[in-house]
Amino acid sequence: MGQERQLPRIGINVAAGTLTALSGTLTISSANGISWGMDSAYNVTAALPSAGIASISAGTTLASSGQVVFSNSNGISFGASGQTLTAQLATLSFWCNNLWDSAENGPQGPFTPYDIYFQYASFPLNINATRAILVASGSAGTTGTINLQVGFYTISGSTASLATLASSTATVEPISDNQGGVSWKSIASTFAITPGPYLIGIACTGQVSSNGNSILDFNLIGGVIRGVSNNVMAIGGDDNGAYFGDGYYRSQFSTGLPSSVHVTDVVKTIPLTASYSFGTPATTFNNGIAGGGQPFLMLIGS
Amino acid sequence: MSIDQFQRYGVGVSASAISAQSGTVVFSNSNSVSFGMSAIEPGSYALTMSVNANGGLAISAGSTLISTGDVVISNSNGFVFGMNGQTITAAIQNMSYWNNGVTWDAFSIVGSSSASNFSVQRAFFWTPINATRADLVVSMNAASSVTGQYTMSLGIYTLVNSTQASLASSVTQVVSWVSGSSTNQSSAYGGQSGPRWQSLSLGTWGITPGDYMFGVMFSQVSQISLTLVGSASGNFGAVSLTGGGNISDVLLFGALSVGTPSLPGSFAASQINNTQLVTNFAGTGGQPFIQLAGTY
């Protein structure tokens, strides 16, 4: 026999990566989460790893492909920044504490330093306001000026801190004869209130009146306690210093609203002194800060 | 012997419409799929493939990430979710009751379009409500228990902007009676006189969270006196609530300066008189108590 003839290769080569298989057995290996198989008809199959979540459902509807859109509706809006999805509740431009009663004879007494009221309020939605509005009156024939302050305090444990984003300094308006009744008092500022609990501080002080009195006689309109006359509000069964609530600042403050308030600084009882008693039901809110009354307040924006 | 007569001892590879019987088949990286091959032993090779996982979708909330399986956005904590096709919406759980929170006092009602008889008040809703009825509290008295009637209208206005309000929904209802002293018959004077709840059927007012204006109007009031329950001046009496507070440019409380025979379709802040006598219905201080009730 002569020399064995070199048979030509008639199979295929397979190359992947940097290797080329020219002969031998090529095994397609399961790896990287991909499983390979082959049936008796030599059909090669592959099972890929999961490429992410399979579906999203809400209510009774399920989406398993395509693009899911979070749509603004019902006062809830959505946003996306980078990979982060956010939701936001509706923003209102008005809020009112509804303390619109027959309040009169508000903060009387030494108006320098300030008398300071505190009200506890919870906001479930955002408020964007550009002015706070109080209602005040001056005695007829009395002209002078008053200083008003409204501040919003955020609450952390037993301390409330004046939040700069929601605080305002007072406007000073003369109470002239033609405003000797009851008039609106606006305090321009930016009140950007996000949902949460707040302690609202309202401070007021009067200055020298035109009739020579060193103390201007003025009133704040607000809510009163009716049907309780000539009594004091003692602690009773209430743990007065354990939580924030409506009340007044323990001491008058020379510069208006303090930067922080401890829960025990908000007095929710009426001091046991004759001058701090409730008025009669018809003249409640008497002595204002010590009478258990709270000023009317609303926020308004555009 | 022709080469074509040799038995093939290699395998063919086919993909799509092409079949490779010879040459080199190259598994080429593309479409987020990459290939590798390693020599296991002489004459034996392992081909591997990997898929770039970036094509997958994951969602995280709080400290949890979900990258596989089905994600269910579930109603909870006062939030309700819906889906229409590929669009997901969210809403706050409906409430079935709301009131404007004004104190309960009393003030007289002007019920003639010849005078200011349309009171407006700003309102806000934290949560949505499908209101089916509105309630006012009205006290009616006549000098004699005769046949009579009055008409009350309530409208809810959306804010076009900070100075304009547009009527969204309204209801008008006539309260009438004939002479009779029975306090148990709403059709009799006795059943309508004195303080009474007055319900206005709304159909359904679907109110979403936001700012609104309410308008309340009484008309066709004659030979009777009507007193409405709501916030009033009380202690500080019949004094004027004067201006000076820079509120005339916003929609707040007050009344249209002139009378109107029906609820206006719209009004502007400049039309609201917020400096009238606080003891009057049409004045700033006299604001009716309003409550809404509906389905949950």
HADDOCK unambig.tbl for C-alpha pairs under 7 A between the chains (distance, minus, plus):
assign (segid A and resid 10 and name CA) (segid B and resid 8 and name CA) 6.32 0.50 0.50
assign (segid A and resid 10 and name CA) (segid B and resid 10 and name CA) 6.53 0.50 0.50
assign (segid A and resid 10 and name CA) (segid B and resid 22 and name CA) 5.77 0.50 0.50
assign (segid A and resid 11 and name CA) (segid B and resid 8 and name CA) 6.95 0.50 0.50
assign (segid A and resid 11 and name CA) (segid B and resid 9 and name CA) 6.40 0.50 0.50
assign (segid A and resid 11 and name CA) (segid B and resid 10 and name CA) 3.81 0.50 0.50
assign (segid A and resid 11 and name CA) (segid B and resid 11 and name CA) 5.99 0.50 0.50
assign (segid A and resid 11 and name CA) (segid B and resid 21 and name CA) 6.31 0.50 0.50
assign (segid A and resid 11 and name CA) (segid B and resid 22 and name CA) 5.07 0.50 0.50
assign (segid A and resid 12 and name CA) (segid B and resid 10 and name CA) 6.45 0.50 0.50
assign (segid A and resid 12 and name CA) (segid B and resid 11 and name CA) 6.85 0.50 0.50
assign (segid A and resid 12 and name CA) (segid B and resid 12 and name CA) 6.82 0.50 0.50
assign (segid A and resid 12 and name CA) (segid B and resid 21 and name CA) 5.97 0.50 0.50
assign (segid A and resid 12 and name CA) (segid B and resid 22 and name CA) 4.09 0.50 0.50
assign (segid A and resid 12 and name CA) (segid B and resid 23 and name CA) 4.78 0.50 0.50
assign (segid A and resid 12 and name CA) (segid B and resid 24 and name CA) 5.40 0.50 0.50
assign (segid A and resid 12 and name CA) (segid B and resid 25 and name CA) 6.81 0.50 0.50
assign (segid A and resid 13 and name CA) (segid B and resid 23 and name CA) 5.75 0.50 0.50
assign (segid A and resid 13 and name CA) (segid B and resid 24 and name CA) 4.09 0.50 0.50
assign (segid A and resid 13 and name CA) (segid B and resid 25 and name CA) 5.91 0.50 0.50
assign (segid A and resid 14 and name CA) (segid B and resid 24 and name CA) 5.26 0.50 0.50
assign (segid A and resid 14 and name CA) (segid B and resid 25 and name CA) 4.72 0.50 0.50
assign (segid A and resid 14 and name CA) (segid B and resid 26 and name CA) 5.78 0.50 0.50
assign (segid A and resid 15 and name CA) (segid B and resid 24 and name CA) 6.68 0.50 0.50
assign (segid A and resid 15 and name CA) (segid B and resid 25 and name CA) 6.10 0.50 0.50
assign (segid A and resid 15 and name CA) (segid B and resid 26 and name CA) 4.60 0.50 0.50
assign (segid A and resid 15 and name CA) (segid B and resid 27 and name CA) 6.27 0.50 0.50
assign (segid A and resid 16 and name CA) (segid B and resid 26 and name CA) 5.82 0.50 0.50
assign (segid A and resid 16 and name CA) (segid B and resid 27 and name CA) 5.15 0.50 0.50
assign (segid A and resid 16 and name CA) (segid B and resid 28 and name CA) 6.86 0.50 0.50
assign (segid A and resid 16 and name CA) (segid B and resid 35 and name CA) 5.95 0.50 0.50
assign (segid A and resid 16 and name CA) (segid B and resid 36 and name CA) 5.26 0.50 0.50
assign (segid A and resid 16 and name CA) (segid B and resid 37 and name CA) 5.46 0.50 0.50
assign (segid A and resid 17 and name CA) (segid B and resid 35 and name CA) 6.30 0.50 0.50
assign (segid A and resid 17 and name CA) (segid B and resid 36 and name CA) 4.76 0.50 0.50
assign (segid A and resid 17 and name CA) (segid B and resid 37 and name CA) 6.01 0.50 0.50
assign (segid A and resid 19 and name CA) (segid B and resid 37 and name CA) 6.26 0.50 0.50
assign (segid A and resid 21 and name CA) (segid B and resid 45 and name CA) 6.95 0.50 0.50
assign (segid A and resid 23 and name CA) (segid B and resid 43 and name CA) 6.22 0.50 0.50
assign (segid A and resid 24 and name CA) (segid B and resid 43 and name CA) 4.17 0.50 0.50
assign (segid A and resid 24 and name CA) (segid B and resid 44 and name CA) 5.43 0.50 0.50
assign (segid A and resid 25 and name CA) (segid B and resid 43 and name CA) 6.28 0.50 0.50
assign (segid A and resid 25 and name CA) (segid B and resid 44 and name CA) 4.87 0.50 0.50
assign (segid A and resid 25 and name CA) (segid B and resid 45 and name CA) 6.29 0.50 0.50
assign (segid A and resid 26 and name CA) (segid B and resid 44 and name CA) 6.00 0.50 0.50
assign (segid A and resid 26 and name CA) (segid B and resid 45 and name CA) 4.85 0.50 0.50
assign (segid A and resid 26 and name CA) (segid B and resid 46 and name CA) 5.92 0.50 0.50
assign (segid A and resid 26 and name CA) (segid B and resid 47 and name CA) 6.87 0.50 0.50
assign (segid A and resid 27 and name CA) (segid B and resid 45 and name CA) 5.94 0.50 0.50
assign (segid A and resid 27 and name CA) (segid B and resid 46 and name CA) 4.75 0.50 0.50
assign (segid A and resid 27 and name CA) (segid B and resid 47 and name CA) 5.94 0.50 0.50
assign (segid A and resid 28 and name CA) (segid B and resid 46 and name CA) 5.71 0.50 0.50
assign (segid A and resid 28 and name CA) (segid B and resid 47 and name CA) 4.58 0.50 0.50
assign (segid A and resid 28 and name CA) (segid B and resid 48 and name CA) 6.11 0.50 0.50
assign (segid A and resid 29 and name CA) (segid B and resid 46 and name CA) 5.80 0.50 0.50
assign (segid A and resid 29 and name CA) (segid B and resid 47 and name CA) 5.68 0.50 0.50
assign (segid A and resid 29 and name CA) (segid B and resid 48 and name CA) 5.42 0.50 0.50
assign (segid A and resid 30 and name CA) (segid B and resid 48 and name CA) 6.77 0.50 0.50
assign (segid A and resid 31 and name CA) (segid B and resid 48 and name CA) 6.15 0.50 0.50
assign (segid A and resid 31 and name CA) (segid B and resid 49 and name CA) 6.86 0.50 0.50
assign (segid A and resid 32 and name CA) (segid B and resid 49 and name CA) 6.98 0.50 0.50
assign (segid A and resid 32 and name CA) (segid B and resid 50 and name CA) 5.39 0.50 0.50
assign (segid A and resid 50 and name CA) (segid B and resid 68 and name CA) 6.82 0.50 0.50
assign (segid A and resid 51 and name CA) (segid B and resid 53 and name CA) 5.96 0.50 0.50
assign (segid A and resid 51 and name CA) (segid B and resid 55 and name CA) 6.20 0.50 0.50
assign (segid A and resid 51 and name CA) (segid B and resid 56 and name CA) 4.04 0.50 0.50
assign (segid A and resid 51 and name CA) (segid B and resid 57 and name CA) 6.97 0.50 0.50
assign (segid A and resid 52 and name CA) (segid B and resid 56 and name CA) 3.89 0.50 0.50
assign (segid A and resid 52 and name CA) (segid B and resid 57 and name CA) 4.35 0.50 0.50
assign (segid A and resid 52 and name CA) (segid B and resid 58 and name CA) 5.79 0.50 0.50
assign (segid A and resid 52 and name CA) (segid B and resid 67 and name CA) 4.97 0.50 0.50
assign (segid A and resid 52 and name CA) (segid B and resid 68 and name CA) 4.88 0.50 0.50
assign (segid A and resid 53 and name CA) (segid B and resid 57 and name CA) 5.67 0.50 0.50
assign (segid A and resid 53 and name CA) (segid B and resid 58 and name CA) 6.01 0.50 0.50
assign (segid A and resid 53 and name CA) (segid B and resid 67 and name CA) 5.10 0.50 0.50
assign (segid A and resid 53 and name CA) (segid B and resid 68 and name CA) 3.87 0.50 0.50
assign (segid A and resid 53 and name CA) (segid B and resid 69 and name CA) 4.79 0.50 0.50
assign (segid A and resid 53 and name CA) (segid B and resid 70 and name CA) 5.93 0.50 0.50
assign (segid A and resid 54 and name CA) (segid B and resid 68 and name CA) 6.32 0.50 0.50
assign (segid A and resid 54 and name CA) (segid B and resid 69 and name CA) 5.01 0.50 0.50
assign (segid A and resid 54 and name CA) (segid B and resid 70 and name CA) 5.30 0.50 0.50
assign (segid A and resid 55 and name CA) (segid B and resid 69 and name CA) 6.88 0.50 0.50
assign (segid A and resid 55 and name CA) (segid B and resid 70 and name CA) 4.71 0.50 0.50
assign (segid A and resid 55 and name CA) (segid B and resid 71 and name CA) 6.02 0.50 0.50
assign (segid A and resid 56 and name CA) (segid B and resid 70 and name CA) 5.88 0.50 0.50
assign (segid A and resid 56 and name CA) (segid B and resid 71 and name CA) 4.65 0.50 0.50
assign (segid A and resid 56 and name CA) (segid B and resid 72 and name CA) 5.75 0.50 0.50
assign (segid A and resid 57 and name CA) (segid B and resid 71 and name CA) 6.31 0.50 0.50
assign (segid A and resid 57 and name CA) (segid B and resid 72 and name CA) 4.84 0.50 0.50
assign (segid A and resid 57 and name CA) (segid B and resid 73 and name CA) 6.05 0.50 0.50
assign (segid A and resid 58 and name CA) (segid B and resid 72 and name CA) 5.98 0.50 0.50
assign (segid A and resid 58 and name CA) (segid B and resid 73 and name CA) 4.98 0.50 0.50
assign (segid A and resid 58 and name CA) (segid B and resid 74 and name CA) 6.40 0.50 0.50
assign (segid A and resid 58 and name CA) (segid B and resid 81 and name CA) 5.83 0.50 0.50
assign (segid A and resid 58 and name CA) (segid B and resid 82 and name CA) 5.27 0.50 0.50
assign (segid A and resid 58 and name CA) (segid B and resid 83 and name CA) 5.45 0.50 0.50
assign (segid A and resid 59 and name CA) (segid B and resid 81 and name CA) 6.04 0.50 0.50
assign (segid A and resid 59 and name CA) (segid B and resid 82 and name CA) 4.85 0.50 0.50
assign (segid A and resid 59 and name CA) (segid B and resid 83 and name CA) 6.20 0.50 0.50
assign (segid A and resid 61 and name CA) (segid B and resid 83 and name CA) 5.69 0.50 0.50
assign (segid A and resid 61 and name CA) (segid B and resid 84 and name CA) 6.93 0.50 0.50
assign (segid A and resid 63 and name CA) (segid B and resid 86 and name CA) 6.24 0.50 0.50
assign (segid A and resid 67 and name CA) (segid B and resid 86 and name CA) 6.51 0.50 0.50
assign (segid A and resid 68 and name CA) (segid B and resid 86 and name CA) 4.78 0.50 0.50
assign (segid A and resid 68 and name CA) (segid B and resid 87 and name CA) 5.85 0.50 0.50
assign (segid A and resid 69 and name CA) (segid B and resid 86 and name CA) 6.13 0.50 0.50
assign (segid A and resid 69 and name CA) (segid B and resid 87 and name CA) 4.76 0.50 0.50
assign (segid A and resid 69 and name CA) (segid B and resid 88 and name CA) 5.96 0.50 0.50
assign (segid A and resid 70 and name CA) (segid B and resid 87 and name CA) 5.93 0.50 0.50
assign (segid A and resid 70 and name CA) (segid B and resid 88 and name CA) 4.78 0.50 0.50
assign (segid A and resid 70 and name CA) (segid B and resid 89 and name CA) 6.08 0.50 0.50
assign (segid A and resid 71 and name CA) (segid B and resid 87 and name CA) 6.26 0.50 0.50
assign (segid A and resid 71 and name CA) (segid B and resid 88 and name CA) 5.87 0.50 0.50
assign (segid A and resid 71 and name CA) (segid B and resid 89 and name CA) 5.40 0.50 0.50
assign (segid A and resid 72 and name CA) (segid B and resid 89 and name CA) 6.73 0.50 0.50
assign (segid A and resid 73 and name CA) (segid B and resid 89 and name CA) 6.16 0.50 0.50
assign (segid A and resid 73 and name CA) (segid B and resid 90 and name CA) 6.68 0.50 0.50
assign (segid A and resid 74 and name CA) (segid B and resid 90 and name CA) 6.89 0.50 0.50
assign (segid A and resid 74 and name CA) (segid B and resid 91 and name CA) 5.26 0.50 0.50
assign (segid A and resid 74 and name CA) (segid B and resid 208 and name CA) 6.04 0.50 0.50
assign (segid A and resid 75 and name CA) (segid B and resid 208 and name CA) 6.68 0.50 0.50
assign (segid A and resid 75 and name CA) (segid B and resid 209 and name CA) 5.90 0.50 0.50
assign (segid A and resid 76 and name CA) (segid B and resid 90 and name CA) 6.53 0.50 0.50
assign (segid A and resid 76 and name CA) (segid B and resid 91 and name CA) 6.53 0.50 0.50
assign (segid A and resid 90 and name CA) (segid B and resid 209 and name CA) 6.69 0.50 0.50
assign (segid A and resid 90 and name CA) (segid B and resid 210 and name CA) 6.72 0.50 0.50
assign (segid A and resid 92 and name CA) (segid B and resid 210 and name CA) 5.60 0.50 0.50
assign (segid A and resid 92 and name CA) (segid B and resid 211 and name CA) 6.02 0.50 0.50
assign (segid A and resid 93 and name CA) (segid B and resid 211 and name CA) 6.84 0.50 0.50
assign (segid A and resid 94 and name CA) (segid B and resid 124 and name CA) 6.81 0.50 0.50
assign (segid A and resid 94 and name CA) (segid B and resid 211 and name CA) 6.72 0.50 0.50
assign (segid A and resid 95 and name CA) (segid B and resid 124 and name CA) 7.00 0.50 0.50
assign (segid A and resid 98 and name CA) (segid B and resid 101 and name CA) 6.16 0.50 0.50
assign (segid A and resid 98 and name CA) (segid B and resid 102 and name CA) 5.66 0.50 0.50
assign (segid A and resid 100 and name CA) (segid B and resid 103 and name CA) 6.93 0.50 0.50
assign (segid A and resid 100 and name CA) (segid B and resid 231 and name CA) 6.49 0.50 0.50
assign (segid A and resid 101 and name CA) (segid B and resid 103 and name CA) 6.80 0.50 0.50
assign (segid A and resid 101 and name CA) (segid B and resid 231 and name CA) 6.57 0.50 0.50
assign (segid A and resid 101 and name CA) (segid B and resid 232 and name CA) 6.66 0.50 0.50
assign (segid A and resid 101 and name CA) (segid B and resid 233 and name CA) 6.42 0.50 0.50
assign (segid A and resid 101 and name CA) (segid B and resid 234 and name CA) 6.72 0.50 0.50
assign (segid A and resid 102 and name CA) (segid B and resid 233 and name CA) 5.36 0.50 0.50
assign (segid A and resid 102 and name CA) (segid B and resid 234 and name CA) 4.57 0.50 0.50
assign (segid A and resid 102 and name CA) (segid B and resid 235 and name CA) 4.20 0.50 0.50
assign (segid A and resid 102 and name CA) (segid B and resid 236 and name CA) 5.74 0.50 0.50
assign (segid A and resid 103 and name CA) (segid B and resid 235 and name CA) 6.45 0.50 0.50
assign (segid A and resid 104 and name CA) (segid B and resid 235 and name CA) 6.91 0.50 0.50
assign (segid A and resid 104 and name CA) (segid B and resid 236 and name CA) 6.41 0.50 0.50
assign (segid A and resid 124 and name CA) (segid B and resid 126 and name CA) 6.74 0.50 0.50
assign (segid A and resid 125 and name CA) (segid B and resid 126 and name CA) 6.55 0.50 0.50
assign (segid A and resid 179 and name CA) (segid B and resid 242 and name CA) 6.22 0.50 0.50
assign (segid A and resid 181 and name CA) (segid B and resid 239 and name CA) 6.20 0.50 0.50
assign (segid A and resid 181 and name CA) (segid B and resid 240 and name CA) 6.35 0.50 0.50
assign (segid A and resid 181 and name CA) (segid B and resid 241 and name CA) 6.74 0.50 0.50
assign (segid A and resid 182 and name CA) (segid B and resid 240 and name CA) 6.54 0.50 0.50
assign (segid A and resid 182 and name CA) (segid B and resid 241 and name CA) 4.87 0.50 0.50
assign (segid A and resid 182 and name CA) (segid B and resid 242 and name CA) 6.09 0.50 0.50
assign (segid A and resid 183 and name CA) (segid B and resid 241 and name CA) 5.23 0.50 0.50
assign (segid A and resid 183 and name CA) (segid B and resid 242 and name CA) 4.73 0.50 0.50
assign (segid A and resid 183 and name CA) (segid B and resid 243 and name CA) 5.77 0.50 0.50
assign (segid A and resid 183 and name CA) (segid B and resid 244 and name CA) 6.72 0.50 0.50
assign (segid A and resid 183 and name CA) (segid B and resid 245 and name CA) 6.72 0.50 0.50
assign (segid A and resid 184 and name CA) (segid B and resid 243 and name CA) 6.21 0.50 0.50
assign (segid A and resid 184 and name CA) (segid B and resid 244 and name CA) 6.36 0.50 0.50
assign (segid A and resid 184 and name CA) (segid B and resid 245 and name CA) 4.29 0.50 0.50
assign (segid A and resid 185 and name CA) (segid B and resid 245 and name CA) 4.50 0.50 0.50
assign (segid A and resid 186 and name CA) (segid B and resid 245 and name CA) 5.06 0.50 0.50
assign (segid A and resid 186 and name CA) (segid B and resid 246 and name CA) 6.29 0.50 0.50
assign (segid A and resid 282 and name CA) (segid B and resid 235 and name CA) 6.25 0.50 0.50
assign (segid A and resid 283 and name CA) (segid B and resid 235 and name CA) 6.54 0.50 0.50
assign (segid A and resid 302 and name CA) (segid B and resid 162 and name CA) 5.00 0.50 0.50
